[in-house]
Structures are given as C-alpha cells and as structure tokens.
Amino acid sequence: MNQVNTLKQMFVPALVVQLEQAEWRKCAPLTEAEVLRLRDQAIRFPVPASLVGSLEACRGFRDLSPGSIWEEWQERRYSLLLQHPA
C-alpha cells in the first residue's frame, strides 16, 4: 500500500495541546496512566498519510506520536519547562 492510500490518525486538538491543558488544570505533572487515558479518549480523524506533513505545517508543529506518547510527552514537557520556568 503506498503513502497515498495509507491513513494516519490526526488528533484534534493536537495531543500535545490536550496534555498541556490537562497538566495546567491539574497543577501537577500528569501520570503515565493519565497521558494514556487522554490519548485513548481523544478525538481523531483518519487522514491520508500524504497530507499529514501539510496539515502539521499549517499547525506549525508536529504532534506527539500516539505509539510513543509517554516518552515524547516527557521530552516535550521538559522543553516547555525550559522555555517557561516557574
């Protein structure tokens, strides 16, 4: 199956945005279980893989990968803390 026919999941809003908001509301770091639950409950749409790059360019960032969300969230969270220290 080529990239034109392959479907990828796009999350709306982006997973990283949902996790940032959830952590802000909680006023504490999210646990792995909370991150996975948010991912599993998130709204997603199937999108042709050939369009994902264009859609991410419109967003202005690459979203977290659902398959490695916990690891990627830890990295992104750390970079956000460096940008906006308390």
C-alpha positions as CSV (number, residue, x, y, z in Angstrom):
1,M,0.0,0.0,0.0
2,N,1.5,3.4,-1.0
3,Q,1.5,6.5,1.1
4,V,-1.5,8.0,-0.8
5,N,-3.7,5.1,0.3
6,T,-2.3,4.8,3.9
7,L,-4.3,6.5,6.6
8,K,-2.8,8.2,9.7
9,Q,-4.7,9.4,12.7
10,M,-4.8,13.2,13.3
11,F,-5.8,14.3,16.7
12,V,-8.0,17.5,17.1
13,P,-7.0,19.3,19.1
14,A,-3.4,18.0,18.9
15,L,-2.4,15.6,21.6
16,V,0.4,17.9,22.9
17,V,-2.2,20.7,23.3
18,Q,-4.6,18.5,25.2
19,L,-1.8,17.3,27.5
20,E,-0.5,20.8,28.2
21,Q,-4.1,21.9,29.1
22,A,-4.7,18.9,31.3
23,E,-1.5,19.4,33.2
24,W,-2.2,23.1,33.6
25,R,-5.6,22.3,35.1
26,K,-4.2,19.7,37.4
27,C,-1.4,22.0,38.5
28,A,0.9,18.9,38.6
29,P,2.6,16.6,36.2
30,L,0.4,14.0,34.6
31,T,1.0,10.4,35.3
32,E,1.6,7.9,32.5
33,A,-1.9,6.4,33.1
34,E,-3.4,9.9,32.7
35,V,-1.5,10.6,29.5
36,L,-2.6,7.2,28.0
37,R,-6.2,7.8,29.0
38,L,-6.2,11.2,27.4
39,R,-4.8,9.7,24.2
40,D,-7.3,6.9,24.2
41,Q,-10.2,9.3,24.7
42,A,-9.0,12.0,22.2
43,I,-10.9,12.8,19.1
44,R,-9.1,11.7,16.0
45,F,-9.7,11.6,12.2
46,P,-8.2,9.3,9.6
47,V,-6.2,11.4,7.1
48,P,-4.2,10.2,4.1
49,A,-0.6,10.0,5.1
50,S,0.4,12.1,2.1
51,L,-1.4,15.1,3.7
52,V,-0.1,14.8,7.2
53,G,3.0,16.9,6.5
54,S,0.9,19.7,5.1
55,L,-1.5,19.6,8.0
56,E,1.3,19.7,10.5
57,A,2.9,22.7,8.6
58,C,-0.5,24.5,9.0
59,R,-0.5,23.8,12.7
60,G,3.1,25.0,13.0
61,F,4.3,21.9,14.9
62,R,4.5,18.1,14.8
63,D,2.1,16.4,17.2
64,L,3.1,13.6,19.6
65,S,3.1,10.1,18.2
66,P,0.3,8.0,19.8
67,G,2.5,4.9,20.0
68,S,5.3,6.6,22.0
69,I,3.2,9.4,23.6
70,W,4.6,8.9,27.1
71,E,8.2,9.2,26.1
72,E,7.6,12.1,23.7
73,W,5.5,13.9,26.3
74,Q,8.3,13.7,28.8
75,E,10.7,15.3,26.2
76,R,8.2,18.0,25.2
77,R,7.3,18.7,28.7
78,Y,10.9,19.3,29.6
79,S,11.5,21.6,26.7
80,L,8.4,23.6,27.7
81,L,9.7,23.9,31.2
82,L,12.9,25.3,29.9
83,Q,11.0,27.8,27.8
84,H,8.7,28.9,30.6
85,P,10.3,28.4,34.0
86,A,8.1,28.8,37.1
